[in-house]
Amino acid sequence: MYIVVTGAAGFIGSNLVQALNERGDTNIIAVDDLTQGDKFRNLADCDIAEYVDKRDFLAALQAGEFGGAIDAVLHQGACSDTMAGDGRYVMDNNYRYSMALFDFCIEEDVPLIYASTAAVYGASSVFHEERSCESPLNVYGYSKLLFDQAVRRRMVEASAQIAGFRYFNVYGPGEWHKGRMASVAWHFFNQFRAQGRVQPFQGSGGYGDGEQRRDFVSVEDVVRVNLHFLDHPELSGIFNLGTGRAQSFNDVACAVVNACRQAQGQETLTLADMQARKLIEYASFPDALRGKYQHYTQADIGMLRRAGYDEPFLSVEDGVGRYCQALLAGTA
């Protein structure tokens, strides 16, 4: 019997495969699209039973080749570009593909744990897992919301676990290939290494320079939550997955700069120190993001806590600091 991880060579998927390996699970079918071939690096240190292209995997499912052979599906594969303009491509990847997996899991009584997104909330200031709070600003968020809605409608058909996680702003090792969609921690780290400064956005949405706030969550915590649910197949539903605490982009900038400075034996600085020394300078807010940008997010994690997940989450200061240490060591 196999555990299937889709998006296995991607950011969160590869971290899940590594975590499964660490607890002795190697009977893993890794599903992905390696058109961007260098993503293989995220799996190079992992042990899997088989790699299958995402198109071939879907065809094999529909042909009945995996009937009775799968223990669980961890569905992380998606087009995660919030600025993608090709709605047909996004819907095929994020909605239609997910629906095909959903159909299989319902028919075969296989647990499905899948990635949703906080992008379903759009510009809302309330982040409850309720329809009244959901109003995406882009087709990526809409594609994920449409699948969440299908899960809500058809949950009663499922005799096995169906659990979706609305990821907030995830950062950590394994995201190097994501380009503009990599986390702000990744971008700030590379800015500081290349230019000796970081560049949060100037004020927008009623927030001052760098004071826009997001719920930044470490991929370490995301993996722990996924495995908790894998180990508790009685838990189903759609859950926010963040820390429950919004922190500013300035907080991330400070964590990055101080982690890099500490690695050089230099003292810790305050935000005011960094601004005075021009280690933090503010970039103009991009026109392309106007009307499409979440200036504030903060996960309401009440449902997650009520489901029995009681572990603490890493703060930006701790999580980003650890991430920068891994980047400096060449292990991220």
KOLKOL-180604 format. One record per residue (C-alpha): x, y, z; residue number from 1; residue in one letter. Coordinates in nm, 3 decimals, always signed. Each point is the difference from the previous one (the first is absolute). Layout:
BEGIN
x,y,z,seq,type
X,Y,Z,NUM,A
...
//
This chain:
BEGIN
x,y,z,seq,type
+0.000,+0.000,+0.000,1,M
+0.120,+0.348,-0.089,2,Y
-0.024,+0.355,+0.123,3,I
-0.039,+0.235,-0.297,4,V
+0.149,+0.349,+0.019,5,V
-0.091,+0.228,-0.289,6,T
+0.221,+0.301,-0.062,7,G
+0.267,-0.219,+0.156,8,A
+0.295,+0.185,-0.154,9,A
-0.144,+0.336,+0.098,10,G
+0.033,+0.201,+0.318,11,F
-0.246,-0.146,+0.249,12,I
-0.021,-0.337,-0.175,13,G
+0.372,-0.068,+0.027,14,S
+0.000,+0.097,+0.367,15,N
-0.281,-0.249,+0.056,16,L
+0.194,-0.276,-0.178,17,V
+0.306,+0.073,+0.216,18,Q
-0.209,-0.008,+0.316,19,A
-0.160,-0.329,-0.100,20,L
+0.348,-0.143,-0.059,21,N
+0.113,+0.118,+0.342,22,E
-0.270,-0.210,+0.162,23,R
+0.079,-0.305,-0.213,24,G
-0.251,+0.035,-0.285,25,D
+0.161,-0.059,-0.339,26,T
-0.285,-0.169,-0.185,27,N
-0.083,+0.330,-0.163,28,I
-0.122,+0.077,-0.350,29,I
+0.137,+0.345,-0.087,30,A
-0.220,+0.175,-0.256,31,V
+0.107,+0.322,-0.170,32,D
+0.073,+0.179,-0.325,33,D
+0.374,+0.029,-0.058,34,L
-0.024,+0.231,-0.299,35,T
+0.210,+0.223,+0.226,36,Q
+0.254,-0.277,+0.025,37,G
+0.223,+0.138,+0.272,38,D
-0.277,-0.051,+0.255,39,K
+0.129,-0.358,+0.024,40,F
+0.251,+0.139,+0.250,41,R
-0.274,+0.018,+0.263,42,N
-0.038,-0.379,-0.020,43,L
+0.363,-0.096,-0.050,44,A
+0.051,-0.082,+0.368,45,D
-0.337,-0.172,+0.039,46,C
-0.096,-0.366,-0.025,47,D
-0.308,-0.073,-0.208,48,I
-0.150,-0.309,-0.158,49,A
-0.093,+0.162,-0.332,50,E
-0.012,+0.330,-0.186,51,Y
-0.298,+0.055,-0.231,52,V
-0.071,+0.301,-0.221,53,D
-0.320,+0.172,+0.109,54,K
-0.174,-0.063,-0.334,55,R
+0.095,-0.367,-0.002,56,D
-0.113,-0.038,+0.361,57,F
-0.345,+0.140,-0.072,58,L
-0.036,-0.228,-0.302,59,A
+0.107,-0.300,+0.208,60,A
-0.253,+0.085,+0.271,61,L
-0.279,+0.028,-0.253,62,Q
+0.106,-0.332,-0.157,63,A
-0.027,-0.170,+0.339,64,G
+0.372,-0.083,+0.027,65,E
+0.027,+0.110,+0.363,66,F
-0.320,-0.149,+0.133,67,G
+0.059,-0.139,+0.350,68,G
+0.368,+0.106,-0.001,69,A
-0.013,+0.344,+0.165,70,I
-0.016,+0.072,+0.373,71,D
-0.032,+0.378,-0.025,72,A
+0.043,+0.292,-0.239,73,V
+0.182,+0.316,+0.112,74,L
-0.097,+0.237,-0.280,75,H
+0.240,+0.298,-0.013,76,Q
+0.033,+0.044,-0.376,77,G
-0.139,+0.320,-0.150,78,A
+0.069,+0.310,-0.203,79,C
+0.076,+0.231,+0.293,80,S
+0.065,+0.319,-0.197,81,D
-0.236,+0.260,+0.146,82,T
+0.069,+0.225,-0.300,83,M
-0.066,-0.263,-0.266,84,A
-0.211,+0.135,-0.284,85,G
-0.088,-0.324,-0.181,86,D
-0.316,-0.094,+0.185,87,G
-0.057,-0.312,-0.207,88,R
+0.342,-0.137,+0.100,89,Y
-0.054,+0.086,+0.366,90,V
-0.345,-0.160,+0.008,91,M
+0.122,-0.317,-0.173,92,D
+0.287,-0.038,+0.245,93,N
-0.165,+0.108,+0.323,94,N
-0.365,-0.090,-0.041,95,Y
-0.047,-0.270,-0.263,96,R
+0.305,-0.201,+0.108,97,Y
-0.104,+0.024,+0.364,98,S
-0.354,-0.110,-0.085,99,M
+0.134,-0.310,-0.176,100,A
+0.203,-0.091,+0.310,101,L
-0.302,+0.071,+0.219,102,F
-0.217,-0.233,-0.209,103,D
+0.259,-0.276,+0.029,104,F
+0.037,+0.039,+0.376,105,C
-0.377,-0.006,+0.055,106,I
-0.042,-0.308,-0.220,107,E
+0.294,-0.186,+0.157,108,E
-0.053,+0.116,+0.362,109,D
+0.349,+0.154,+0.002,110,V
+0.084,+0.291,+0.235,111,P
+0.066,+0.327,-0.186,112,L
+0.200,+0.276,+0.168,113,I
+0.034,+0.299,-0.229,114,Y
+0.138,+0.352,-0.027,115,A
-0.241,+0.291,-0.016,116,S
+0.106,+0.360,+0.056,117,T
-0.069,+0.316,+0.197,118,A
-0.037,+0.170,-0.340,119,A
-0.366,-0.110,+0.012,120,V
-0.060,+0.283,+0.250,121,Y
+0.116,+0.278,-0.229,122,G
-0.017,+0.341,+0.167,123,A
-0.211,-0.123,+0.289,124,S
+0.108,+0.105,+0.348,125,S
-0.160,-0.307,+0.158,126,V
+0.151,-0.341,-0.064,127,F
-0.256,-0.259,+0.108,128,H
-0.063,-0.315,-0.204,129,E
-0.340,+0.137,-0.103,130,E
-0.150,+0.092,-0.337,131,R
-0.077,+0.355,+0.115,132,S
+0.374,+0.070,+0.039,133,C
+0.107,-0.137,-0.338,134,E
+0.052,+0.238,-0.294,135,S
+0.322,-0.074,-0.196,136,P
+0.184,+0.274,-0.186,137,L
+0.151,-0.218,-0.274,138,N
-0.070,-0.314,-0.200,139,V
+0.243,-0.201,+0.213,140,Y
-0.206,+0.071,+0.311,141,G
-0.322,-0.065,-0.192,142,Y
+0.123,-0.339,-0.125,143,S
+0.075,-0.107,+0.356,144,K
-0.329,+0.133,+0.133,145,L
-0.194,-0.186,-0.266,146,L
+0.158,-0.327,+0.111,147,F
-0.064,+0.078,+0.367,148,D
-0.364,+0.056,-0.087,149,Q
-0.016,-0.335,-0.179,150,A
+0.150,-0.166,+0.309,151,V
-0.263,+0.162,+0.220,152,R
-0.282,-0.121,-0.224,153,R
+0.128,-0.355,-0.035,154,R
+0.155,-0.064,+0.340,155,M
-0.304,-0.212,+0.092,156,V
+0.091,-0.242,-0.283,157,E
+0.341,-0.076,+0.151,158,A
+0.049,-0.285,+0.244,159,S
+0.373,+0.078,+0.029,160,A
+0.173,+0.316,+0.118,161,Q
-0.017,+0.318,-0.211,162,I
+0.207,+0.283,+0.151,163,A
+0.097,+0.327,-0.165,164,G
+0.243,+0.259,+0.133,165,F
-0.018,+0.367,-0.084,166,R
+0.369,+0.083,+0.007,167,Y
+0.087,+0.355,+0.094,168,F
+0.346,+0.138,-0.092,169,N
+0.227,-0.304,+0.009,170,V
+0.379,+0.036,-0.002,171,Y
+0.292,-0.237,+0.043,172,G
+0.242,-0.240,-0.169,173,P
-0.078,-0.133,-0.345,174,G
-0.158,+0.309,-0.156,175,E
+0.306,+0.114,-0.198,176,W
-0.163,-0.090,-0.334,177,H
-0.316,+0.209,+0.046,178,K
+0.131,+0.327,-0.144,179,G
-0.229,+0.296,+0.071,180,R
-0.233,-0.228,+0.199,181,M
+0.268,-0.092,+0.254,182,A
-0.059,+0.137,+0.349,183,S
+0.094,+0.350,+0.108,184,V
+0.258,-0.158,+0.233,185,A
+0.172,-0.157,-0.302,186,W
-0.003,+0.326,-0.194,187,H
+0.123,+0.207,+0.292,188,F
+0.282,-0.246,+0.066,189,F
+0.118,+0.019,-0.360,190,N
-0.033,+0.378,-0.009,191,Q
+0.213,+0.034,+0.311,192,F
+0.267,-0.239,-0.125,193,R
+0.019,+0.172,-0.339,194,A
-0.048,+0.367,+0.095,195,Q
+0.056,+0.026,+0.375,196,G
-0.358,+0.119,+0.051,197,R
-0.359,-0.121,-0.019,198,V
-0.290,+0.176,-0.169,199,Q
-0.349,-0.044,+0.140,200,P
-0.279,+0.190,-0.174,201,F
-0.084,+0.357,+0.085,202,Q
-0.324,+0.055,+0.189,203,G
-0.327,-0.117,-0.156,204,S
-0.350,-0.096,+0.102,205,G
+0.010,+0.231,+0.301,206,G
+0.327,-0.145,+0.130,207,Y
+0.332,+0.181,+0.035,208,G
+0.323,-0.095,-0.176,209,D
+0.060,-0.373,+0.048,210,G
-0.287,-0.022,+0.249,211,E
-0.235,-0.205,-0.217,212,Q
-0.068,-0.312,+0.204,213,R
-0.027,-0.366,-0.086,214,R
-0.023,-0.326,+0.188,215,D
+0.344,-0.143,-0.083,216,F
+0.019,-0.374,+0.073,217,V
+0.306,-0.226,-0.019,218,S
-0.014,-0.302,-0.226,219,V
+0.116,-0.198,+0.305,220,E
-0.336,+0.074,+0.163,221,D
-0.192,-0.067,-0.321,222,V
+0.156,-0.346,-0.022,223,V
-0.073,-0.077,+0.365,224,R
-0.367,+0.084,-0.047,225,V
-0.028,-0.215,-0.314,226,N
+0.157,-0.299,+0.175,227,L
-0.222,+0.048,+0.306,228,H
-0.304,-0.036,-0.223,229,F
+0.154,-0.293,-0.186,230,L
+0.033,-0.171,+0.338,231,D
-0.359,+0.090,+0.095,232,H
-0.215,-0.111,-0.293,233,P
-0.316,+0.067,+0.201,234,E
+0.057,+0.376,-0.051,235,L
-0.164,+0.163,-0.302,236,S
-0.085,+0.354,-0.103,237,G
+0.155,+0.319,-0.136,238,I
+0.242,+0.172,+0.236,239,F
+0.207,+0.318,+0.006,240,N
+0.370,-0.075,+0.034,241,L
+0.195,+0.297,+0.129,242,G
+0.145,+0.104,+0.332,243,T
-0.302,+0.204,+0.105,244,G
+0.221,+0.309,+0.027,245,R
+0.053,+0.269,-0.264,246,A
+0.350,+0.147,-0.017,247,Q
+0.134,+0.279,-0.217,248,S
+0.230,-0.016,-0.298,249,F
+0.234,+0.211,+0.212,250,N
+0.008,-0.287,+0.252,251,D
+0.109,-0.237,-0.277,252,V
+0.261,+0.249,-0.122,253,A
+0.143,+0.035,+0.351,254,C
+0.011,-0.377,+0.049,255,A
+0.189,-0.045,-0.329,256,V
+0.249,+0.280,+0.059,257,V
+0.074,-0.104,+0.357,258,N
+0.041,-0.367,-0.094,259,A
+0.253,+0.094,-0.268,260,C
+0.180,+0.240,+0.232,261,R
+0.016,-0.253,+0.283,262,Q
+0.159,-0.249,-0.238,263,A
+0.278,+0.257,-0.045,264,Q
+0.035,+0.058,+0.374,265,G
-0.168,+0.342,-0.018,266,Q
-0.240,+0.143,+0.256,267,E
-0.378,-0.013,-0.021,268,T
-0.164,+0.320,-0.127,269,L
-0.343,+0.153,+0.048,270,T
-0.225,+0.104,-0.289,271,L
+0.091,+0.366,+0.063,272,A
+0.371,-0.091,-0.011,273,D
-0.046,-0.178,-0.332,274,M
-0.195,+0.287,-0.150,275,Q
+0.264,+0.251,+0.115,276,A
+0.280,-0.209,-0.148,277,R
-0.202,-0.052,-0.322,278,K
-0.001,-0.376,+0.046,279,L
-0.373,+0.029,-0.060,280,I
-0.125,+0.224,-0.280,281,E
-0.352,+0.002,-0.137,282,Y
-0.096,-0.080,-0.358,283,A
-0.293,+0.157,-0.183,284,S
-0.319,-0.202,+0.021,285,F
-0.043,-0.175,-0.340,286,P
-0.283,+0.119,-0.220,287,D
-0.059,-0.362,-0.107,288,A
-0.105,-0.089,+0.356,289,L
-0.250,+0.280,+0.055,290,R
-0.342,-0.147,+0.071,291,G
+0.147,-0.352,+0.014,292,K
+0.201,+0.014,+0.321,293,Y
-0.075,-0.123,+0.350,294,Q
+0.133,+0.274,+0.228,295,H
-0.097,-0.196,+0.311,296,Y
-0.057,-0.366,+0.080,297,T
-0.028,-0.182,+0.331,298,Q
-0.124,-0.356,+0.022,299,A
-0.279,-0.078,+0.239,300,D
+0.132,-0.340,+0.113,301,I
-0.287,-0.079,+0.235,302,G
-0.125,-0.289,-0.214,303,M
+0.351,-0.146,-0.022,304,L
+0.038,+0.017,+0.378,305,R
-0.344,-0.152,+0.057,306,R
+0.102,-0.286,-0.231,307,A
+0.271,-0.083,+0.253,308,G
+0.313,+0.158,-0.143,309,Y
+0.154,+0.170,+0.301,310,D
+0.367,+0.046,-0.096,311,E
+0.146,+0.354,+0.011,312,P
+0.092,+0.178,-0.325,313,F
+0.333,+0.164,-0.076,314,L
+0.010,+0.379,+0.009,315,S
+0.156,+0.197,-0.285,316,V
+0.301,+0.073,+0.220,317,E
+0.066,-0.368,+0.067,318,D
-0.120,-0.157,-0.325,319,G
+0.157,+0.249,-0.242,320,V
+0.319,+0.000,+0.206,321,G
+0.026,-0.378,-0.032,322,R
-0.080,+0.018,-0.371,323,Y
+0.278,+0.255,-0.059,324,C
+0.246,-0.220,+0.189,325,Q
-0.090,-0.287,-0.236,326,A
+0.037,+0.225,-0.305,327,L
+0.342,+0.118,+0.120,328,L
+0.103,-0.362,+0.059,329,A
-0.114,-0.098,-0.351,330,G
-0.255,-0.252,+0.132,331,T
-0.317,+0.180,-0.109,332,A
//
